[in-house]
Amino acid sequence: MNHGARRALTQLIRNHPNRSLVLKSSQRWSSTYETRQWSTPLARTLADAIKVTGPIPIAAFMRQVLTSPEGGYYTTRPAGDGEVFGKKGDFVTSPEISQVFGELVGIWTIAEWMAQGRKSSGVQLMEVGPGKGTLMDDMLRTFRNFKSFTSSIEAIYLVEASPTLREVQKQRLCGDATMEETEIGHKSTCKYFNVPVIWVEDIRLLPHEEDKTPFIIAHEFFDALPIHAFESIPPSPENQPPQDTMMTPTGPTKLHKPLKPANTPQWRELMVTLNPKAIDENLPDEPEFKLTLAKASTPSSLVIPEISPRYRALKSQAGSTIEISPESRIYASDQAHPLRRGPDHGLRHHEYHPVNSLRGIQHHRKVPPLSAPGQVDVSADVDFTALAEAAIEGSEGVEVHGPVEQGDFLQTMGIAERMQQLLKHEKDEERRKTLETGWQRLVEKGGGGMGKIYKFMAIVPENEARGGRLGLGVGLSFRIVFRGAWTAMEIVL
């Protein structure tokens, strides 16, 4: 066990409300526990913690395997060209497939800037989870063709916790410009036009200034935020004794006032625990962790599913399952504050909530999400309705448009016309094939296509005059005009 994990365990035991229980459970470790070959060092650390506290929430597991400073997937990858992304990594994102993806997101940003009154200053470009910087790079390259827009840009902000990825982003967006440390992170200069590029490690460090115009891009960010999962169980038997303990992140806690047996369905949380077949029986190919349903209420199961009427409506249906990401709701609410303008016109979205969507990706293949902690990308479907609810509740005067399927959005934005232009000027046959297969993968809705499973949604200031948003809703009349070269492209609203 590493020193950090040992100190954490020692502290947990000292502060545990029932120390004898912890010490007793630690004495029941199997003979294979200390000698087994763990899949990763982080797997052993997590196993040690579960031995002390008991099963942990999925959210706690995700947070550790993705961002732990001691073996997290995004925080401790080897130096290089962002190995988690691309052919050499574990998965490929839409911006890595085709430059047109970022170009069209850039065009949408310019159209939205026009719809908001063409502000001449104070525009802030922000991206959370910028990966290798490919999306922002394609957007900035597109912006160069719109001088009135680029002259309004005050700064570019990137939310990135990985030093490795931060360096990759710096090389792509700033070239040889120097990077210096600041009070909130790091800073360099954009290679396309003379504006600062500022890195922060947490989304809460982004500026929230009322007189600015922020454009916040979150591509494949919310799907990596931790989720809690719950299942509704039938009422407890009448002869079941009151619940006098509750499982907390630091182990069982004695309740001052026991909970009476429920006479209505109740939520129970899905937890991550050790798999006896792997830990005790030492069977090969068995994962070290598995999901289990909590035997009693947890603080999360009593509070989190009550935040929305959508979840409360499912509680009465025994067997219903839901996934909730509290962090996603908080981020959506916080980032909606700078967008306030005018009265609230309500929520415009499609009803949906994810179920059983936890997944793992490694080397471009699906793998068990609880396997090889720290070496597998773990994610879950985004609850777009929850994001919309949080934005509307967090700030008056915002509109939510979408979600719409990625294929529909890109087709509406003119991806076919842009690709025709690129292909017309491309003579290399191999490059032409790459361009054609790339854009088709982005819009196709079957097979391995990304056109249906990926979605776009926008949270924007209320604008009654427009009634819709480019590519995301009805009521907006527009056309994209291509005049020969890409540099002569125009948007007509």
C-alpha positions as CSV (number, residue, x, y, z in Angstrom):
1,M,0.0,0.0,0.0
2,N,1.4,3.4,-0.9
3,H,2.0,6.0,1.9
4,G,-0.9,8.3,0.8
5,A,-3.4,5.4,1.0
6,R,-2.0,4.2,4.3
7,R,-2.4,7.7,5.9
8,A,-6.0,7.9,4.5
9,L,-6.9,4.5,6.0
10,T,-5.3,5.3,9.3
11,Q,-7.3,8.6,9.5
12,L,-10.6,6.8,8.6
13,I,-10.0,4.2,11.3
14,R,-9.3,6.8,14.0
15,N,-12.3,8.9,13.1
16,H,-14.7,6.0,12.5
17,P,-17.8,6.0,14.7
18,N,-17.4,2.2,15.3
19,R,-13.7,1.6,15.4
20,S,-14.0,-2.0,16.6
21,L,-16.2,-2.8,13.6
22,V,-13.5,-1.5,11.2
23,L,-10.7,-3.4,12.9
24,K,-12.7,-6.6,12.9
25,S,-13.5,-6.3,9.2
26,S,-9.8,-5.7,8.4
27,Q,-8.9,-8.9,10.2
28,R,-11.1,-10.9,7.8
29,W,-9.0,-10.2,4.8
30,S,-8.5,-13.3,2.7
31,S,-5.1,-14.9,2.4
32,T,-5.0,-13.9,-1.3
33,Y,-5.7,-10.3,-0.7
34,E,-2.2,-9.2,0.1
35,T,-0.5,-11.5,-2.4
36,R,-2.8,-11.0,-5.4
37,Q,-1.7,-9.2,-8.6
38,W,-3.9,-6.2,-8.8
39,S,-4.9,-4.8,-12.2
40,T,-3.6,-1.4,-11.3
41,P,-2.1,0.4,-8.3
42,L,-5.3,2.4,-8.0
43,A,-7.3,-0.8,-7.9
44,R,-5.5,-1.8,-4.7
45,T,-6.0,1.7,-3.2
46,L,-9.7,1.6,-3.9
47,A,-10.0,-2.0,-2.5
48,D,-8.3,-0.9,0.7
49,A,-10.8,1.9,1.1
50,I,-13.8,-0.3,0.5
51,K,-12.4,-2.8,3.0
52,V,-12.6,0.0,5.6
53,T,-15.8,1.9,4.6
54,G,-17.8,-0.8,2.8
55,P,-19.3,-0.3,-0.7
56,I,-18.8,3.2,-2.2
57,P,-21.1,5.2,-4.5
58,I,-20.5,5.0,-8.3
59,A,-19.8,8.7,-8.1
60,A,-16.9,8.2,-5.7
61,F,-15.5,5.4,-7.9
62,M,-15.7,7.5,-11.1
63,R,-14.1,10.5,-9.4
64,Q,-11.1,8.5,-8.3
65,V,-10.5,6.5,-11.5
66,L,-10.7,9.6,-13.7
67,T,-9.1,12.3,-11.7
68,S,-7.1,10.9,-8.7
69,P,-3.6,12.4,-8.5
70,E,-2.4,8.9,-7.8
71,G,-3.3,7.0,-11.0
72,G,-6.3,8.8,-12.4
73,Y,-7.1,8.3,-16.1
74,Y,-6.9,11.9,-17.1
75,T,-4.5,13.2,-14.5
76,T,-1.6,10.8,-14.7
77,R,-1.4,9.7,-18.4
78,P,2.1,9.6,-19.8
79,A,3.6,12.6,-21.5
80,G,3.1,12.9,-25.2
81,D,0.4,13.9,-27.7
82,G,-2.6,13.3,-25.4
83,E,-2.6,9.5,-25.6
84,V,-6.2,9.1,-24.3
85,F,-7.4,10.6,-27.6
86,G,-6.9,9.5,-31.2
87,K,-5.8,6.3,-32.9
88,K,-3.0,5.8,-30.3
89,G,-5.4,6.3,-27.4
90,D,-8.6,4.8,-26.2
91,F,-11.2,6.7,-28.2
92,V,-11.7,9.2,-31.0
93,T,-13.8,12.3,-30.6
94,S,-15.7,14.1,-33.3
95,P,-13.2,17.0,-33.7
96,E,-10.4,14.4,-34.3
97,I,-12.4,12.8,-37.1
98,S,-12.9,15.8,-39.2
99,Q,-11.8,19.5,-39.1
100,V,-15.3,20.4,-40.4
101,F,-16.8,19.6,-37.0
102,G,-15.0,22.4,-35.3
103,E,-15.5,24.7,-38.2
104,L,-19.2,24.4,-38.1
105,V,-19.3,24.8,-34.3
106,G,-17.3,28.0,-34.9
107,I,-19.9,29.1,-37.4
108,W,-22.7,28.4,-34.9
109,T,-20.8,30.6,-32.4
110,I,-20.6,33.5,-34.8
111,A,-24.3,33.2,-35.7
112,E,-25.2,33.2,-32.0
113,W,-23.0,36.3,-31.5
114,M,-24.9,38.0,-34.3
115,A,-28.2,36.9,-32.7
116,Q,-27.1,38.5,-29.5
117,G,-26.5,41.9,-31.0
118,R,-22.9,41.7,-32.4
119,K,-21.2,42.8,-29.2
120,S,-18.0,44.8,-30.2
121,S,-16.1,43.8,-27.0
122,G,-16.1,41.6,-24.0
123,V,-16.5,38.2,-25.8
124,Q,-15.0,35.3,-23.8
125,L,-14.5,31.9,-25.5
126,M,-14.4,29.1,-22.9
127,E,-14.0,25.4,-23.3
128,V,-14.3,22.8,-20.5
129,G,-12.5,19.5,-21.2
130,P,-10.7,20.7,-24.3
131,G,-8.8,17.4,-25.0
132,K,-6.0,17.9,-27.4
133,G,-7.2,21.4,-28.3
134,T,-8.4,20.3,-31.7
135,L,-12.0,21.6,-31.4
136,M,-10.8,25.1,-30.2
137,D,-8.1,25.2,-32.8
138,D,-10.5,24.5,-35.7
139,M,-12.9,27.1,-34.3
140,L,-10.2,29.8,-34.0
141,R,-9.0,29.1,-37.5
142,T,-12.5,29.7,-38.7
143,F,-12.9,32.9,-36.7
144,R,-10.0,34.5,-38.6
145,N,-12.3,35.0,-41.5
146,F,-14.7,37.2,-39.4
147,K,-12.6,40.2,-38.3
148,S,-15.5,42.0,-36.6
149,F,-16.0,38.9,-34.4
150,T,-12.3,38.3,-33.6
151,S,-11.9,42.0,-32.6
152,S,-14.6,41.5,-30.0
153,I,-12.8,38.5,-28.3
154,E,-11.3,39.5,-25.0
155,A,-9.8,36.1,-23.9
156,I,-9.9,32.4,-24.4
157,Y,-10.3,30.2,-21.3
158,L,-9.6,26.5,-21.1
159,V,-10.6,24.3,-18.1
160,E,-8.0,21.6,-17.9
161,A,-6.7,19.6,-14.9
162,S,-4.1,17.5,-16.8
163,P,-0.6,19.1,-17.1
164,T,0.1,16.7,-20.0
165,L,-3.0,17.8,-22.0
166,R,-2.4,21.4,-21.1
167,E,1.0,21.3,-22.8
168,V,-0.5,19.7,-25.9
169,Q,-3.2,22.4,-26.0
170,K,-0.6,25.1,-25.6
171,Q,1.5,23.8,-28.5
172,R,-1.6,23.6,-30.8
173,L,-3.2,27.0,-29.9
174,C,-0.2,29.1,-29.0
175,G,2.8,27.6,-30.9
176,D,6.1,28.9,-29.6
177,A,4.6,31.6,-27.4
178,T,5.7,31.3,-23.8
179,M,3.5,30.1,-21.0
180,E,3.5,31.6,-17.6
181,E,1.9,30.8,-14.3
182,T,-0.9,33.1,-12.9
183,E,-2.9,33.3,-9.7
184,I,-5.6,31.1,-11.2
185,G,-3.6,28.8,-13.5
186,H,-1.5,29.5,-16.6
187,K,-1.4,31.9,-19.5
188,S,-0.1,32.2,-23.0
189,T,-1.0,34.0,-26.3
190,C,-3.2,32.7,-29.2
191,K,-1.2,32.1,-32.4
192,Y,-4.1,33.2,-34.6
193,F,-4.8,36.7,-33.1
194,N,-3.4,38.6,-30.2
195,V,-5.6,37.5,-27.3
196,P,-4.6,35.7,-24.1
197,V,-5.2,31.9,-23.7
198,I,-5.8,31.2,-20.0
199,W,-5.9,27.8,-18.4
200,V,-7.7,27.0,-15.1
201,E,-8.0,23.6,-13.4
202,D,-11.6,23.9,-12.2
203,I,-14.7,25.3,-13.9
204,R,-15.5,27.3,-10.9
205,L,-12.4,29.5,-11.6
206,L,-14.0,30.8,-14.8
207,P,-14.9,34.5,-14.6
208,H,-18.6,35.4,-14.0
209,E,-18.8,39.0,-15.1
210,E,-22.3,40.4,-15.8
211,D,-21.1,42.8,-18.6
212,K,-19.3,40.1,-20.6
213,T,-20.5,37.8,-23.3
214,P,-19.3,34.2,-22.6
215,F,-19.5,31.4,-25.1
216,I,-18.9,28.1,-23.2
217,I,-18.2,24.9,-25.1
218,A,-18.5,21.6,-23.4
219,H,-17.8,18.7,-25.8
220,E,-17.7,15.3,-24.2
221,F,-17.4,16.9,-20.8
222,F,-20.6,16.1,-19.0
223,D,-20.5,12.4,-19.8
224,A,-17.3,12.1,-17.7
225,L,-18.8,13.7,-14.6
226,P,-19.6,11.3,-11.7
227,I,-23.1,9.8,-11.5
228,H,-25.2,8.3,-8.7
229,A,-27.5,5.4,-9.7
230,F,-30.6,4.4,-7.8
231,E,-33.3,1.7,-8.0
232,S,-36.8,1.9,-6.5
233,I,-37.6,-1.1,-4.2
234,P,-41.0,-2.2,-2.9
235,P,-42.1,-1.3,0.6
236,S,-40.4,-3.0,3.5
237,P,-42.1,-5.9,5.2
238,E,-44.1,-4.9,8.3
239,N,-42.0,-7.0,10.6
240,Q,-38.7,-5.4,9.5
241,P,-37.0,-3.6,12.4
242,P,-36.3,0.2,12.1
243,Q,-33.1,1.2,10.4
244,D,-30.7,2.4,13.1
245,T,-27.5,2.7,11.0
246,M,-26.8,4.4,7.7
247,M,-23.9,3.8,5.3
248,T,-21.9,7.0,4.7
249,P,-18.6,7.6,2.8
250,T,-16.7,6.8,6.0
251,G,-18.6,3.7,6.9
252,P,-21.7,2.8,8.9
253,T,-23.0,5.6,11.1
254,K,-25.4,5.2,14.1
255,L,-28.6,7.3,13.6
256,H,-29.8,9.4,16.6
257,K,-33.4,8.6,15.5
258,P,-33.9,5.2,13.7
259,L,-35.7,5.3,10.4
260,K,-39.1,3.5,10.5
261,P,-39.8,0.8,7.9
262,A,-41.1,2.3,4.7
263,N,-44.7,1.7,3.6
264,T,-44.1,3.1,0.1
265,P,-41.4,2.3,-2.5
266,Q,-37.9,3.7,-1.6
267,W,-34.8,4.5,-3.5
268,R,-31.7,2.4,-2.9
269,E,-28.3,3.4,-4.2
270,L,-26.2,1.2,-6.5
271,M,-22.8,0.9,-5.0
272,V,-19.3,-0.4,-6.0
273,T,-18.0,-3.2,-3.9
274,L,-15.3,-5.9,-4.0
275,N,-16.1,-9.0,-6.1
276,P,-15.6,-12.1,-3.9
277,K,-14.9,-14.3,-7.0
278,A,-11.8,-12.2,-7.8
279,I,-10.7,-11.2,-4.2
280,D,-11.5,-14.3,-2.2
281,E,-11.6,-17.1,-4.8
282,N,-8.9,-15.6,-7.0
283,L,-10.7,-16.7,-10.2
284,P,-9.0,-15.6,-13.4
285,D,-10.6,-13.0,-15.6
286,E,-13.0,-11.9,-12.9
287,P,-13.2,-8.1,-12.4
288,E,-12.1,-6.9,-9.0
289,F,-15.2,-4.7,-8.4
290,K,-18.9,-5.1,-9.0
291,L,-22.1,-3.2,-8.5
292,T,-24.4,-4.1,-5.6
293,L,-27.6,-2.6,-4.3
294,A,-27.3,-0.9,-0.9
295,K,-29.2,-2.8,1.8
296,A,-30.2,0.4,3.5
297,S,-30.8,4.1,2.7
298,T,-27.8,6.3,2.1
299,P,-27.7,10.1,2.5
300,S,-27.6,10.3,-1.3
301,S,-30.6,8.0,-1.8
302,L,-32.7,10.1,0.6
303,V,-31.8,13.5,-1.0
304,I,-30.6,13.4,-4.6
305,P,-33.6,11.7,-6.2
306,E,-35.9,14.3,-4.6
307,I,-34.4,17.3,-6.6
308,S,-36.6,16.8,-9.6
309,P,-40.3,15.9,-10.1
310,R,-39.1,13.6,-12.9
311,Y,-37.4,11.3,-10.5
312,R,-40.1,11.6,-7.8
313,A,-42.7,10.4,-10.3
314,L,-40.6,7.2,-10.9
315,K,-40.2,6.4,-7.2
316,S,-43.6,4.9,-6.9
317,Q,-42.8,2.4,-9.7
318,A,-40.8,-0.4,-8.0
319,G,-37.9,-1.5,-10.1
320,S,-37.4,1.9,-11.8
321,T,-33.7,2.9,-12.1
322,I,-32.3,6.4,-12.6
323,E,-28.9,8.0,-13.0
324,I,-28.2,11.5,-11.6
325,S,-25.1,13.6,-11.9
326,P,-25.3,16.4,-9.2
327,E,-22.1,18.0,-10.4
328,S,-23.5,18.3,-13.9
329,R,-26.6,20.1,-12.6
330,I,-24.4,22.5,-10.5
331,Y,-22.2,23.3,-13.4
332,A,-25.2,24.0,-15.7
333,S,-26.8,26.2,-13.1
334,D,-23.6,28.2,-12.3
335,Q,-22.7,28.8,-15.9
336,A,-26.2,30.0,-16.8
337,H,-25.9,33.0,-14.4
338,P,-23.9,35.2,-16.8
339,L,-26.6,34.6,-19.5
340,R,-29.5,36.3,-17.7
341,R,-31.6,38.6,-19.8
342,G,-35.3,39.3,-19.7
343,P,-38.2,37.1,-18.4
344,D,-38.1,33.3,-18.2
345,H,-39.8,31.7,-21.2
346,G,-39.7,28.2,-19.9
347,L,-38.0,24.9,-20.7
348,R,-37.8,23.7,-24.3
349,H,-36.4,20.2,-24.6
350,H,-37.2,16.5,-25.1
351,E,-38.0,14.4,-22.0
352,Y,-35.3,11.8,-21.3
353,H,-33.3,10.2,-18.5
354,P,-30.4,7.8,-18.8
355,V,-30.6,4.2,-17.5
356,N,-27.8,1.7,-17.1
357,S,-25.5,3.8,-19.2
358,L,-22.2,3.4,-17.3
359,R,-19.6,2.2,-19.7
360,G,-15.8,1.7,-20.1
361,I,-13.7,2.3,-23.2
362,Q,-10.1,1.0,-23.7
363,H,-8.1,0.8,-26.9
364,H,-11.3,1.7,-28.9
365,R,-13.2,-1.3,-27.4
366,K,-16.0,-1.5,-24.8
367,V,-14.7,-3.0,-21.6
368,P,-16.3,-3.5,-18.1
369,P,-16.5,0.1,-16.6
370,L,-15.2,-1.2,-13.2
371,S,-12.1,-2.9,-14.7
372,A,-8.5,-1.7,-14.6
373,P,-9.2,1.5,-12.5
374,G,-7.2,4.4,-13.9
375,Q,-6.6,2.8,-17.3
376,V,-10.1,2.7,-18.6
377,D,-12.2,5.7,-19.7
378,V,-15.4,5.6,-17.6
379,S,-18.4,7.6,-18.7
380,A,-22.2,7.7,-18.8
381,D,-25.0,9.2,-20.9
382,V,-25.7,12.8,-20.4
383,D,-29.1,13.7,-18.9
384,F,-29.8,16.7,-21.1
385,T,-33.2,17.3,-19.4
386,A,-31.4,17.6,-16.0
387,L,-29.0,20.2,-17.5
388,A,-31.9,22.2,-18.9
389,E,-33.8,22.1,-15.6
390,A,-30.8,23.3,-13.7
391,A,-30.1,26.1,-16.1
392,I,-33.7,27.3,-16.0
393,E,-33.9,27.0,-12.2
394,G,-30.5,28.7,-11.8
395,S,-31.1,31.8,-13.9
396,E,-34.1,33.7,-15.1
397,G,-34.1,34.7,-18.8
398,V,-32.4,31.8,-20.5
399,E,-33.7,29.5,-23.2
400,V,-32.7,25.9,-23.8
401,H,-32.7,24.6,-27.3
402,G,-32.3,20.9,-28.1
403,P,-31.0,18.4,-27.7
404,V,-30.9,17.6,-31.4
405,E,-29.0,14.6,-32.9
406,Q,-25.5,15.4,-34.1
407,G,-26.3,14.3,-37.7
408,D,-29.2,16.7,-37.9
409,F,-27.3,19.6,-36.5
410,L,-24.3,19.2,-38.8
411,Q,-26.5,18.7,-41.9
412,T,-28.4,21.9,-41.0
413,M,-25.1,23.7,-40.5
414,G,-24.0,22.8,-44.1
415,I,-21.6,19.9,-43.6
416,A,-22.4,18.4,-47.0
417,E,-21.7,21.7,-48.8
418,R,-18.5,22.3,-46.8
419,M,-17.2,18.8,-47.7
420,Q,-18.0,19.3,-51.4
421,Q,-15.8,22.4,-51.3
422,L,-12.9,20.6,-49.5
423,L,-13.1,17.6,-51.9
424,K,-13.1,19.9,-55.0
425,H,-9.8,21.3,-54.0
426,E,-8.2,18.1,-52.7
427,K,-6.2,16.1,-55.3
428,D,-4.6,13.4,-53.1
429,E,-6.8,10.3,-53.4
430,E,-6.0,9.0,-49.9
431,R,-6.8,12.4,-48.3
432,R,-10.1,12.5,-50.3
433,K,-11.0,9.1,-48.9
434,T,-10.3,10.2,-45.3
435,L,-12.4,13.3,-45.8
436,E,-15.4,11.3,-47.1
437,T,-15.3,8.6,-44.5
438,G,-14.8,11.1,-41.7
439,W,-17.8,13.3,-42.4
440,Q,-20.0,10.3,-43.1
441,R,-19.2,8.9,-39.7
442,L,-20.1,12.2,-38.1
443,V,-23.6,12.2,-39.6
444,E,-24.6,8.6,-40.1
445,K,-27.2,7.3,-37.7
446,G,-26.6,3.6,-38.0
447,G,-23.8,1.1,-37.6
448,G,-20.7,2.9,-36.2
449,G,-22.0,6.3,-37.1
450,M,-22.1,9.1,-34.5
451,G,-25.1,11.0,-36.0
452,K,-27.8,9.7,-33.7
453,I,-26.0,8.8,-30.4
454,Y,-24.3,12.2,-30.0
455,K,-26.4,15.3,-29.4
456,F,-26.2,19.1,-29.3
457,M,-27.9,21.4,-26.9
458,A,-27.6,25.2,-26.3
459,I,-28.4,27.3,-23.3
460,V,-28.7,30.9,-24.4
461,P,-30.1,34.3,-23.3
462,E,-33.8,34.6,-24.0
463,N,-34.4,36.3,-27.3
464,E,-38.1,36.4,-28.1
465,A,-37.6,38.1,-31.5
466,R,-35.6,35.2,-32.9
467,G,-37.6,32.3,-31.5
468,G,-35.0,29.6,-32.4
469,R,-31.3,29.0,-32.6
470,L,-29.2,28.1,-35.7
471,G,-29.3,24.3,-36.1
472,L,-31.2,23.8,-32.8
473,G,-34.7,25.1,-33.3
474,V,-37.4,26.4,-35.6
475,G,-38.1,30.0,-36.4
476,L,-34.6,31.1,-37.5
477,S,-34.2,31.9,-41.2
478,F,-30.6,31.5,-42.4
479,R,-28.4,30.2,-45.2
480,I,-24.7,29.6,-45.4
481,V,-23.2,31.0,-48.6
482,F,-20.0,29.4,-50.0
483,R,-18.1,31.5,-52.5
484,G,-15.2,29.5,-53.9
485,A,-12.7,29.4,-51.1
486,W,-13.6,28.8,-47.4
487,T,-12.2,32.2,-46.6
488,A,-15.0,33.8,-48.6
489,M,-17.8,32.1,-46.8
490,E,-20.6,34.2,-45.5
491,I,-23.5,33.7,-43.2
492,V,-26.8,35.3,-44.1
493,L,-29.4,35.6,-41.3
